[in-house]
Amino acid sequence: MPANNPHTGLPEFTLDGSVLVLDRHPEALTWHYTVRSNCHEVIVLDTRTWRGYPTEQKPTAPAMLLCPQTFERQLSLPLQQTSGIQATMVIAPTNVFSLKIIDRIHHWQLQRDKVFAADVGDSWNVNSQALAKLLTTLFAQRPKFVILSGDIHYSSVIRLSFVSTSPDFANPSVLVQLTSSAIKNEEPITRILHTRLKHCLLPEKVRHWIGWLNPPDMVEQRARQSQHPQKKPDWNCEMEWIPRQNFQTPNFGTNVSWLRTSRQTAKNDRRRWLQQLMFWKSPWFQDGREVVGVNNLALVQFELTDTSNSYKVMQDSYWFSSWYPTRIVYSRFESQL
């Protein structure tokens, strides 16, 4: 653990460029690593113990989840060590992109200096410089990425298209974020997000950003924004939510034996005639279009779509049905790479 300052009682920090990072003990555990095969690689990030805290801003200013030296150590160097990789997967402990309503809550909490509320400190998007640095670091080395993330209490898939005016980047580049969270961490708010109510009242729209390379930064473009930036952007990106397909029942999902206790069977029998009155738990209402907001477990697979070496990635999120609790169903998200 980092040593504490005897005068302040706070952890000791050291300077990394313009940010402060925890002063690490020589024997501190290393939590980031890379796993490779002959055709794919998995880069696991440590965004918990290598955060950079701005020195020129107030103490509650949002941190960079990766400090400058860590971008080089955890991302740039591993990506430079190999070539000819067909699939690069990056494990990000927290989401790079999230629901629009969550972004608004984070910025509102940040304005009130509530940095420990609603996981504000775990959000990439509240520090635009760090988010821009992440995207440009990735796309400078590879044209396609899959990010696996969690810790946000729902399952979803997002696709980001990246286009740059710089010859150092391949155009267009694609990032697909797959989120599965969590196997047991649903909340009342995520159960609402799980239903059709979320899509009907607050649908996720396509979002656009423009960005710069030096210094790295990015700004979201609103639909009604009329002002043009004074500095010509170096790149732009577009993010879309991949819709959740209609739920399906796997071969093993109907009346799962280890769920069919005598008590559960009796409950199911009572619910058969009550199902029409339980609108909240009906299959139609529970079949939302954006996220799986109940406890889930996801399986990811890749599939070659044609002879031009074009791949698609699929995430199947498995969850317990609310209308028949001894049944397991899954929702598929599917995106081109």
SVG drawing of the C-alpha trace seen along z (x, -y; Angstrom):
<svg xmlns="http://www.w3.org/2000/svg" viewBox="-55 -31 66 62">
<polyline fill="none" stroke="black" stroke-width="0.4" points="0.0,0.0 1.2,-3.6 2.9,-5.1 1.0,-7.8 2.4,-11.3 2.8,-11.6 1.8,-15.3 -1.4,-15.1 -2.4,-11.4 -2.9,-11.2 -1.1,-8.9 2.2,-10.0 2.2,-11.2 4.8,-11.7 4.8,-14.0 4.2,-12.6 4.2,-15.5 1.4,-17.8 -0.4,-15.2 0.1,-13.5 0.2,-9.7 0.4,-7.5 4.0,-6.9 4.3,-3.1 6.3,-0.8 8.9,1.2 7.1,4.4 3.7,3.2 1.7,5.7 1.4,5.1 -2.3,5.4 -1.9,4.8 -0.7,7.5 -1.1,8.7 -2.0,12.2 -1.3,13.0 -1.8,15.8 -0.7,15.9 -3.8,14.0 -5.2,12.1 -4.2,10.2 -5.8,9.2 -4.5,6.0 -5.7,5.7 -5.5,2.2 -5.1,1.0 -7.2,-2.1 -7.4,-1.9 -3.8,-2.4 -2.3,-4.5 -4.6,-7.5 -3.3,-11.0 -4.6,-13.9 -4.3,-17.4 -2.0,-19.7 -3.3,-22.9 -7.0,-22.3 -9.0,-22.0 -8.7,-18.7 -12.1,-17.5 -11.2,-17.8 -11.7,-14.6 -8.6,-12.4 -7.1,-10.8 -7.8,-7.0 -4.4,-6.5 -1.5,-8.9 0.8,-9.9 3.5,-7.3 0.9,-4.6 -0.5,-5.3 3.0,-4.5 3.5,-1.4 0.1,0.2 -1.0,-0.7 1.6,-2.1 4.4,0.4 2.2,3.5 0.6,2.4 4.0,1.7 5.4,5.2 3.3,7.1 1.9,6.8 -0.5,8.7 -3.0,9.2 -6.5,9.9 -8.3,9.0 -7.2,6.7 -9.2,6.7 -8.7,4.2 -10.0,4.9 -11.1,1.6 -12.4,2.1 -14.8,-0.8 -16.8,-1.9 -15.3,-4.2 -18.7,-5.3 -22.0,-5.0 -25.7,-6.1 -26.4,-9.8 -28.4,-10.1 -25.5,-8.7 -23.1,-11.3 -25.5,-14.1 -25.6,-12.8 -21.8,-12.6 -21.3,-16.2 -24.0,-17.4 -22.4,-15.7 -19.0,-17.0 -20.3,-20.6 -21.4,-20.0 -18.0,-18.6 -19.6,-15.2 -16.8,-13.2 -17.5,-10.1 -21.2,-10.0 -22.5,-7.8 -19.0,-6.6 -18.0,-9.9 -14.3,-9.2 -14.5,-6.0 -15.8,-7.8 -13.6,-8.4 -15.9,-11.0 -15.6,-13.6 -11.9,-14.1 -12.0,-14.9 -8.2,-15.1 -7.7,-11.6 -10.5,-10.2 -9.1,-11.8 -5.6,-10.5 -7.1,-7.0 -8.8,-7.0 -5.8,-8.4 -3.4,-6.1 -5.5,-3.1 -6.2,-4.1 -2.6,-5.2 -1.7,-1.5 -4.7,0.5 -7.8,-0.2 -10.1,2.1 -10.6,2.6 -12.9,4.5 -13.2,3.1 -14.5,5.4 -15.8,3.5 -18.0,3.7 -18.6,2.2 -21.7,0.3 -24.5,2.7 -25.9,3.3 -25.0,5.1 -24.8,3.3 -22.8,2.8 -21.6,-0.5 -19.9,-1.0 -17.6,-4.0 -16.5,-5.1 -13.3,-7.2 -12.0,-9.3 -8.9,-11.4 -7.3,-13.9 -3.8,-12.8 -1.9,-10.2 -0.9,-8.4 -4.3,-6.9 -6.2,-4.4 -9.6,-5.5 -12.1,-4.6 -11.3,-3.0 -13.8,-1.2 -14.1,-0.5 -16.8,1.8 -17.4,1.7 -18.9,4.8 -20.2,4.5 -21.4,7.2 -22.2,6.2 -22.9,7.8 -23.5,11.4 -25.2,10.2 -25.5,6.4 -28.8,5.3 -30.5,2.2 -33.9,0.6 -32.6,-1.9 -31.1,0.8 -34.3,2.8 -36.0,-0.2 -33.3,-0.6 -33.8,3.0 -37.4,2.4 -39.0,0.8 -39.8,-2.2 -36.2,-3.5 -36.2,-3.4 -39.6,-5.0 -38.9,-7.9 -35.1,-8.5 -33.8,-6.7 -30.0,-6.8 -29.3,-8.8 -26.2,-8.9 -23.5,-11.1 -20.7,-13.0 -17.3,-14.4 -14.5,-16.4 -11.0,-16.2 -7.4,-17.4 -4.1,-15.7 -1.8,-18.3 -2.7,-18.7 -5.2,-15.9 -8.8,-17.0 -12.3,-16.4 -15.7,-18.2 -19.1,-16.7 -21.1,-18.3 -24.8,-19.0 -27.4,-18.7 -28.3,-22.4 -24.8,-23.7 -24.2,-26.6 -20.8,-27.7 -17.7,-26.4 -14.4,-25.7 -11.7,-28.2 -9.1,-25.4 -9.7,-23.0 -10.2,-19.5 -7.8,-16.7 -10.4,-13.9 -14.0,-13.2 -16.0,-10.2 -19.5,-9.0 -21.0,-6.7 -24.1,-4.5 -25.9,-2.1 -26.3,1.4 -29.9,2.4 -30.7,5.5 -32.4,8.2 -35.5,9.9 -34.7,12.3 -34.4,16.0 -34.5,19.2 -31.4,21.4 -31.7,25.2 -30.9,25.5 -33.0,22.5 -36.5,23.9 -37.3,25.1 -33.7,25.4 -33.5,28.3 -31.3,26.7 -33.7,23.7 -36.9,25.8 -37.3,26.2 -40.7,27.2 -41.1,23.6 -40.2,22.1 -42.5,24.5 -45.4,23.5 -44.7,19.8 -44.6,20.4 -48.0,22.2 -49.5,19.2 -48.1,16.8 -49.5,18.5 -52.9,17.1 -51.6,13.8 -49.2,13.1 -51.7,11.1 -52.1,8.7 -48.4,8.4 -47.6,5.9 -44.2,5.0 -43.1,8.6 -44.5,9.4 -42.1,10.7 -43.0,7.7 -42.3,5.1 -39.0,6.7 -37.7,7.0 -36.0,3.6 -33.9,2.3 -30.7,0.8 -29.4,2.7 -29.8,5.8 -30.3,4.3 -30.8,7.4 -28.1,9.9 -26.5,11.3 -23.5,13.3 -22.3,12.6 -20.6,14.8 -18.7,13.2 -18.0,14.7 -16.6,13.5 -17.8,14.5 -16.4,14.0 -19.1,12.4 -17.7,12.7 -14.6,13.4 -13.2,9.9 -12.1,10.8 -14.8,8.7 -15.8,9.8 -18.7,9.2 -18.7,9.5 -21.7,10.9 -22.4,10.7 -25.1,12.9 -26.2,11.7 -27.9,14.4 -30.5,13.5 -33.3,15.0 -36.8,14.2 -39.1,12.4 -42.3,13.9 -41.1,17.5 -38.3,17.5 -37.0,21.0 -36.3,20.1 -33.0,18.6 -33.1,16.4 -30.5,14.4 -30.4,11.2 -28.0,10.8 -26.1,7.7 -24.4,7.8 -22.0,5.3 -19.7,5.2 -16.0,4.7"/>
</svg>
